[in-house]
Amino acid sequence: MRCAGWLGTSILAGLMVLGLTGCGRGAAVQETAPFETAVNAWLRAQSMEMKAGRFRSLRVDGDAARAKVSLGHAEGAAGVSVQWNFTFARKGGAWVVSGCQRR
C-alpha cells in the first residue's frame, strides 16, 4: 500500500503542474512594459496627446513584435480609447516602434 500512496501523490503532483501550466497550451504572458515605453515615446515624438493603455495582444518573434494596443488621452480626458496595431523592432537592446496603423 505504501507504493500506491506514493504513486497517487506523484500523479496528483503531476496533474497540478499540468493544470498550472495549462498543459502547454497558449503562449507565455509577455511583459508589456518595454513595449508600453516604446509606444509612449513614439506618441510623444509624433506630438500626439495619447498614451498606451491596455495591450489586447502581443506577439514577440525574435527581434520583432506585433501588438494591438488601446490608446487613450494622455490626461485621461473623456475616457475615450482607440485601437492601434503596432510593430516593433529591437534596437540596441530596447524595443522601438517600427510601424503603426489605426484599426
C-alpha positions in Angstrom: 0.0 0.0 0.0 2.9 2.4 0.6 3.8 2.3 -3.2 0.2 3.1 -4.1 0.2 6.1 -1.8 3.4 7.4 -3.2 2.3 6.8 -6.8 -1.0 8.6 -6.1 0.8 11.6 -4.6 3.2 11.7 -7.6 0.3 11.6 -10.1 -1.6 14.3 -8.2 1.5 16.5 -8.2 2.0 16.0 -11.9 -1.6 16.9 -12.6 -1.3 20.0 -10.5 1.8 21.1 -12.5 0.0 20.5 -15.8 -3.0 22.5 -14.5 -0.8 25.4 -13.6 1.0 25.4 -16.9 -2.2 24.9 -19.0 -0.9 21.6 -20.4 1.5 23.6 -22.6 -1.3 25.3 -24.5 -1.2 29.1 -25.1 1.8 31.4 -25.1 3.6 32.6 -22.0 2.4 36.0 -20.8 4.6 38.7 -22.3 5.9 41.6 -20.2 4.3 44.7 -21.8 6.3 47.4 -20.0 9.1 47.7 -22.6 6.5 47.9 -25.4 4.4 50.5 -23.5 7.6 52.6 -23.1 8.2 52.4 -26.8 4.6 53.3 -27.7 4.6 56.3 -25.4 7.9 57.5 -26.7 6.6 57.2 -30.3 3.4 59.1 -29.4 5.4 61.9 -27.8 7.7 62.1 -30.9 4.5 62.4 -33.0 3.2 65.2 -30.8 0.1 63.0 -30.0 -1.5 63.7 -26.7 -2.2 60.0 -26.2 -0.8 57.2 -24.0 -0.7 53.4 -24.2 -3.5 51.7 -22.4 -4.4 48.0 -22.5 -2.4 45.6 -24.7 -5.0 43.4 -26.3 -2.4 41.2 -27.9 1.3 40.9 -28.0 3.4 38.5 -30.1 7.2 38.5 -30.0 9.2 36.8 -32.6 13.0 37.2 -32.0 13.8 40.9 -32.6 10.4 41.8 -34.0 7.0 42.1 -32.3 3.4 43.0 -33.0 0.7 44.3 -30.7 -2.8 45.6 -30.6 -3.0 48.4 -28.2 -5.8 50.6 -26.8 -4.7 54.2 -26.7 -6.3 56.9 -24.5 -5.9 60.6 -24.0 -2.7 61.4 -22.1 -4.6 63.2 -19.4 -7.4 60.7 -19.3 -9.9 63.1 -20.7 -13.3 61.8 -21.7 -12.3 58.1 -21.2 -12.2 57.5 -25.0 -9.8 55.0 -26.4 -8.9 53.9 -29.9 -7.2 50.7 -31.0 -3.9 50.7 -33.0 -1.8 48.0 -34.4 1.9 48.5 -33.7 5.0 46.7 -35.0 8.3 46.8 -33.0 11.9 46.2 -33.6 14.6 45.6 -31.0 17.4 48.1 -31.4 20.4 48.3 -29.1 18.5 46.0 -26.6 15.4 48.2 -26.4 12.1 47.9 -28.2 11.1 50.8 -30.6 8.0 51.3 -32.8 8.8 50.4 -36.4 5.3 50.9 -37.7 1.7 51.5 -36.7 -1.8 51.6 -38.1 -5.1 52.7 -36.6 -7.6 49.9 -36.6 
